[in-house]
Amino acid sequence: MPVTPVSNAIARFVLPAYENFSKRSGDLSERIGALCASPSPEGLDEVRSAFSNTVVAMAAVSIVRIGPILEDNRLERLLFWPDRRGIGLRQIQVIIAKQDPTATDPGGLAGKSVAVQGLTALEFVLFGEGAETLEQIPNGYRCRLARSIGTNVSGIAKAVLEEWQAPAGFAHGWQNPGPENSAFRDEKESLSALVSLFANGLEYYDTIELGSFLGVTPEKDRPRRALFHRSGNTLRFLQAGLKDFRELYRTSELAALLPDGSAWIDEAVVFGFRHGIAGLESLSGSAADLIESPQQRSKLVFVRTVVRGLGENFGIDMTAALDLTANFSSLDGD
């Protein structure tokens, strides 16, 4: 018998999230192609807007770190980050400087480093130094490179969606645990995987997505390390991500499984999401704006505290209340 919260999560959040990401990335790829054929400032604006929409769609996909997205380095190929040493930036700059012809072919690009295949590399191509040529030169090298990356991202998005939709694929196995299921042997293992998406995902949000640029003190802030800072999408990605966690929680109806006496956990989670999201929505501007303004920085610190509490609500409180085992976090060894 299917595990209800897992089935709810897949039908109401996971599949719609991947469908939207596939649609948005496909639209981005098409608009890049149109820009290459007929460059203009308006066309570049449309591409950049489509990129921002794809980033927001990626926020939902990035919290579902389970199943097909983890195969064949797909997550890293879509979003090579964190990149503390700037490997991706250096590699994409070298490709542009040398005008590597193999990178403008999606097949050739797929054989290169994962650091130059996804959205962070595409961000530099569309927003970095020299991007003005995109609106000036028909079928120029930089635009052909952007088109290649866009095609690669769209292709990965489509492949992952198809695997989630497959009748006998990962989704079926996650919903139907049993002795013959090597990945999920019983209902607790399926539920543990779902709860761990929140516990580990919120830890990642705190430690990496916020922690990459928000230091312990203002002197240790690093705005240029923020994800999507070059395109001005840092805040949009953060806002979308926390809303996506809330939507995954709401649609899964995990709270319905909490035993008597544990309703306070649901109340704490609802409270945390409400105030964390409100805090993010009160902010505005670039990554630098978020931390250079004492008022905004203070709000961001508050959001980080809330997110940390939410992580404990799932990783400790809910895990214990449902008698589950928390899955290993990739951050534990950092």
Secondary structure, 3 states (H helix, E strand, C coil): CCCHHHHHHHHHHHHHHHHHHHHHHHHHHHHHHHHHHCCCHHHHHHHHHHHHHHHHHHHHHHCCCCHHHHHHHHHHHHCCCCCCCCHHHHHHHHHHHHCCHHHHCHHHHHCCCHHHCCHHHHHHHHHCCCHHHHHCCCCCHHHHHHHHHHHHHHHHHHHHHHHHHCCCCHHHHHHCCCCCCCCCCCHHHHHHHHHHHHHHHHHHHHHHHHCCCCCCCHHHCCHHHCCCCCCCCHHHHHHHHHHHHHHHHHHHCHHHHCCCCCHHHHHHHHHHHHHHHHHHHCCCCCHHHHHHCHHHHHHHHHHHHHHHHHHHHHHHHHHHHCCCCCCCCCCCCC
